[in-house]
Amino acid sequence: MRLIENAVGRLIPEEIEGRKLRPFMGAHADQGGGRKAAPPIPAASKYGNKLLKSLDDAIDACDIRDGMTISFHHHLRDGDYVVNMVMERLAARGLRDLVLAPSALFPCHEPLVGYIEKGVIDHIEGSMNGPVGRACSLGKMKHVCVLRSHGGRYRAIQDGDLHIDVAFIAAPCADPHGNANGVYGKSACGPLGFALADSLYADKVVVITDNLVSFPCYPWSIQGGNVDYVVTVDSIGDPSRIVSGTTQITRSPTRLLIAKYAAQLVYESGIMHEEGFSFQAGAGGISLAFIQFLAEYMEREGIVASFARGGSTQYLVDMLRKGLVRYILDGQSFDLAGVESLRDDPRHIETNPFVSYNYHSKGCFASMVKVAVLGATEVDLDFNVNVNTHSDGWLLHGIGGFTDAADAQITIITAPLVRSRLPIIVDRVTTVTAPGEMIDVVVTERGIAINPRRQDLLDRLKHSKLPIVPIEKLYKMALEITGPPEKPTFADRIVALIEFRDGTVIDVVRQLLPKEY
Amino acid sequence: MRLIENAVGRLIPEEIEGRKLRPFMGAHADQGGGRKAAPPIPAASKYGNKLLKSLDDAIDACDIRDGMTISFHHHLRDGDYVVNMVMERLAARGLRDLVLAPSALFPCHEPLVGYIEKGVIDHIEGSMNGPVGRACSLGKMKHVCVLRSHGGRYRAIQDGDLHIDVAFIAAPCADPHGNANGVYGKSACGPLGFALADSLYADKVVVITDNLVSFPCYPWSIQGGNVDYVVTVDSIGDPSRIVSGTTQITRSPTRLLIAKYAAQLVYESGIMHEEGFSFQAGAGGISLAFIQFLAEYMEREGIVASFARGGSTQYLVDMLRKGLVRYILDGQSFDLAGVESLRDDPRHIETNPFVSYNYHSKGCFASMVKVAVLGATEVDLDFNVNVNTHSDGWLLHGIGGFTDAADAQITIITAPLVRSRLPIIVDRVTTVTAPGEMIDVVVTERGIAINPRRQDLLDRLKHSKLPIVPIEKLYKMALEITGPPEKPTFADRIVALIEFRDGTVIDVVRQLLPKEY
């Protein structure tokens, strides 16, 4: 296996299992080229009644065979029933070597591990989380997995790198034509954008709903003109786990301090006062606290953001209602307030990975965001970020929208200096998810490191009283607390590729030889 | 030139000017197949500032060369400035042999005739109306033109039959990213759906606006991720001619009678009382009167239509507000009330030719419409309809959405028996736009003909007092009024192809040898 060093110094095989790899060349080096996938041309006259009586009828109609690629979206999050429901039926038919292409998986999808072990599932492309990632780390997949960001997944499907044979789209609301949205019904989840690429490019598209309404189902986040079959089931998910009742702000003094520092930095940098200020933060405890602190600054200063990117939560919705943001551009809803606001407020706009994150487009929203606040499992001295593996070597997380959101004009990583007795600031990340060139600031409770590439930011903050220090100092502080961390032991076998949003490979994950398991 | 007889008995050349033709095989015979067009893969990093200072800068940036295909939409109708503005600049550069692919043209586009005569324009694909159609009839185009329905145009672009090099999209509202809609601004026109295919499949996409707003422009009928450049100009059109202040119902007693008959037929057939009743009518005088009469029946009977298809007008908006229709699914707005309702009422939904009309999709709305009321220039004894040429042989109209809308479950043609001393019911239409198999009813002021293929309708109406007669009788009545009409004289040369919505050729138009000109 010939290895090539990529732009972040990782060795990437030229080819693996017949798959030719392009090594990562830099965050904005890829220039596109080639042509998008060309889906088959259907004829409307073949699509009379799309309503089928059961999931089995849909599987029959789609003629699913061994080795096919089956896709799902993750808007139902840890409440999703559909992945397990479909896989159970496919396994019962004795199907084997299926490729799974979910936009993300959750703890509720643990049953997939059994299908991996039995050979029903060959490998996974798209994202891996928790138990399934653990199975991957242990080398249980037959072939190498591919992890992609939300934007990277759209790109891969659009570009034909990831061909989906059959997409199963869980829909909280759908009509017999296949128009579907996520804002109405007992299983309402907010947007359905993660399924857009699947609907546009998969050979067969099955909408599975527990809330069939008469035509027209509107909004039509998924358009019936792209849908082959519609199946109704009793329930597509557990509402209490699809969206939490309310998302919780952190109560940890350490994490509150991190959030406060991040908000103060945004304020003091002056970027908040610039025309067209906008921001993105997630739904983690620190992110929510950051949003709260930011809102206080904005209110005090009379700032109105041109937009905020979701995942939406009560906190973002409050800002919209108070007039602190003009629009929420929302890719997924994390709580009920987010879902209801998306449904009812015309300023709360559903987005999808094409408009927000697709690098192989004529521009997307990611690079228009002024400030993105993101979490990480590790950051290293080159500012490279890892969100996939932990320092102990386990692959436990998908990329989510990380690499896409990190294209913001200022990307801030918020993380405690130490987590579970392991340093977060390390000399060299276990896995590179995003290159240091995209990371501008790392905020910990003990100090803030600014990427030396951002002299402009350093200049703007030179009179700040924030504890701005070189990242090497954070590293030393962390080491002083934890002592030198034990490094995991890996086998040679590559079990997963970390694909950058442009389709190049930024790192590989090797099989873990766990100390105890 | 080898000719093949198609399914409506017209002789279609196997090939013309190197273009292989597929003869029309029947309204629902085409089964799709092959693959959609695969547009080039762009890279977001190349799209920083899309705002250009002038139209000339955009033309430079697009590198427009002789022979390229340039497209436009027609939502600005007879108020459009953009087609002439762009063509004037292209002509000034000495460009030649351009192919024009507008979704429709209007009398305001008469200056194009000069560019045709000078060789700036080689021929037109898409639609032709008025002066440009007349130029085509006279043989002024260098190569054969292609007329397509709105759905057929989407299909042709999607399938790669019509490759657009550069699309110029007039936008009443746009942001610097290229997101655009038609509902805000001094040139508001309603939907922008006719430009959707262009934005998705053209190599280069230029948004031209007179109302640049800050990001995000929403709704984004056109998505910035598909747009290369944004240009601002003083004015993209004349508001008074983009949408009329109010559309006018007919005052002609003859036409009112036709509308009344059509509404009565819908009522008496019982279809109005069926679950999921829906309808489509245009903005012509008879259509508007039909809507009024239909609304009276519906109100009296307590019927609520599941949806009405636009073109939207005050009359349709009134029905929505009164609760007589649940939704308006709107492809274009004909008056201010339509534009305002689309902008403000969430039940008034913008559509585009993909969702509504594209035969090469997994189903579209056209076939879900219960009753469509459409006009025609001629109907013949086989119920074939002509909407393109007049009996005197002149090509004066595009297809519009005719062939698509005619896929409704009951398609009703409303027309006076005689127009300008020419019979509308003829033995054989001058040009077949839509096959008789799609046409169910012809309503004139002197009698109503029902297609014998629709025995179900004849049965439903057997106790009706409506003047239902065989179409042959209508033909005789017309002839008695007009005497035998003089037939036009054509040259051999084929100047235009009438393409059916599936891409087959349903008829050809030959060069006219006019008696006096």
Interface residues (C-beta under 8 A of the other chain):
Chain A: H28 A29 D30 Q31 G32 G33 G34 R35 K36 A37 A38 P39 P40 I41 P42 A43 A44 S45 K46 Y47 K50 Q158 D159 H177 G178 V205 S214 F215 P216 Y218 W220 Q223 G224 G225 N226 V227 D228 G276 S306 F307 Y327 L329 P346 I349 F354 V355 N358 Y359 H360 S361 K362 G363 C364 F365 A366 S367 M368 D502
Chain B: H28 A29 D30 Q31 G32 G33 G34 R35 K36 A37 A38 P39 P40 I41 P42 A43 A44 S45 K46 Y47 K50 Q158 D159 H177 G178 V205 S214 F215 P216 Y218 W220 Q223 G224 G225 N226 V227 D228 G276 S306 F307 Y327 L329 P346 I349 F354 V355 N358 Y359 H360 S361 K362 G363 C364 F365 A366 S367 M368 D502
